[in-house]
Amino acid sequence: MSPRSSPLRAVVFVLVLAASCFVLFWRLGAQTIMNDEQVYVTVGREYVHGVFTGNTEHPPLAKFLFGGAQLLFGEGVLGPRVVAALAVLATGLLLFWWVRRPVGFWGALLAAGLWWTTPRAIGAAWSDLGSGIGARIDRFALLEPVMVVFAVAALACAWAWTRDWRWWWPALSGLCLGLSVSSKVTTAVLVVALLAVPVVFGRWRALLVGAPIAAVCGAAAVALVYMPLGLLAPIQRMIAFQTAHNGGGHRTTINGVVYLHPPWWADLAFMANGIGPVMVVVLGTGVVAALVLRPDRLVAVLGTCLAALVLFSTVVAHVALPHYYDVWMPFLIALAAVGFTRLARAADRVRRRTHVARPVAGTVLRVVATAVALVAVLPAATLATTIAAARPAGIALLGEALREHGMPADHRVLFVEYGSTWGVYFRGHASAKPEDGAFGAIAVGPDIRYPVSDEVRTFLSENRAALDHVRVDYLDVWILRDGARFVQQDGRFVVQP
């Protein structure tokens, strides 16, 4: 490393880190609250006050952290979202620390930078501020960011073990994996990747010694996290629930098509929509380069992590949601960064072997590697501009729209073609069931899993003159004038003055 390179590296690292902090923290509380997010935030608050009855279908660690954050920041989603953002920041730093020795500073910074600054959304329309779709999964208080940071820490510690083979590295690795699983159980499959680390180095004795140490420390971490809940009984309930849930499946929508049960490729489709076609090409190119250009032990370990998680999501799990793919993204991104680094180094090797000042083949390889990696700047810039203007959308603005159009505060809203997320903002003041009483307005959403009934269509058609229509981002809202309400009678809606 030349003396002049150190200041340059420091400056570039600080610039990337600053851009990352903007993506992670800017207007963090502005986005519309997700249904699952509200559950975790509420349950987390209950956990730190000694009430452990809610959301027992998932492990408690992330929710403990969300509850603790609310003790510092006050009730609501902001504190828990800060926890998630800090976890993402730490994940990037861990990726940098992990791969810097085998691929160098620039390859490690590429891995961290791609992780920090590129889209990982919950849907394809994330750049539309009115869509209500999160541009980044980890800007919400979900379980994934906490699960992921401890999973990456576990693998980074396992890799560090290869440098000096001291016993505390498998202990830390097992502890971190235990904490990851204590946030969400998906990463339990990474046990295979942890075992692969000493295997690819041929250190069988280290495997025999380190595996039990890691197992004990991981089990201890799970036990300590679960201790306030009662240890065995809540774990058994969680396993029973997840087994039944996985067996039943659920309806899901992918690219405008409703599936009664998620197809095996659902999470892959969600990933393609969430990161966008440009990032699919960028990451795909990097992964292919990593697998083709002198794959080594690091590629084997990263590939094992990626394969274990993708196989679990596509073969074992029968439940798929648009944010589940986040669990394998750090390993996919790191593998792609390794590929681009190897591609650039392949260009240098071609240059040296040809003994020509500017060999065509080496120049082409370097240009391709640089160009494809730099293409990621486009979605990163779109992500930054979207976050700069982040605002509440749709359901979060509906209450204000109803008041502006004169609907009395005690009137309720009937939600149609809309999932259960309305409960975050309208719990006790709305329903998705027409038989639940009188309503002052109908809000029609974009969720085609719950189609508009003929009863609603007939009511809207017959009473158009008595209704005000307003569009609130993705919601079509019809409000009865003059404080009137409608009720269901004999299979149709009747207006009451």
Secondary structure, 3 states (H helix, E strand, C coil): CCCCHHHHHHHHHHHHHHHHHHHHHCCCCCCCCCHHHHHHHHHHHHHCCCCCCCCCCCCCHHHHHHHHHHHHHCCCCHHHHHHHHHHHHHHHHHHHHHHHHHHHHHHHHHHHHHHHHCCECCCCCCCCHHHCCCCEHHHCCCCHHHHHHHHHHHHHHHHHHHHHCCCHHHHHHHHHHHHHHCCCHHHHHHHHHHHHHHHHCCCHHHHHHHHHHHHHHHHHHHHHHHHHHCCHHHHHHHHHHHHHHHHHCCCEEECCEEECCCCCCHHHHHHHHHHHHHHHHHHHHHHHHHHHCCCCHHHHHHHHHHHHHHHHHHHHCCCCCCCHHHHHHHHHHHHHHHHHHHHHHHHHHHHHHHCCCCCHHHHHHHHHHHHHHHHCHHHHHHHHHHHHCCCCCCHHHHHHHHHHCCCCCCCCEEEECCCHHHHHHHCCCEECCHHHCCECEEEECCCCCCCCCHHHHHHHHHCHHHEEEEEECCEEEEEEHHHCEEEEECCEEEEEC
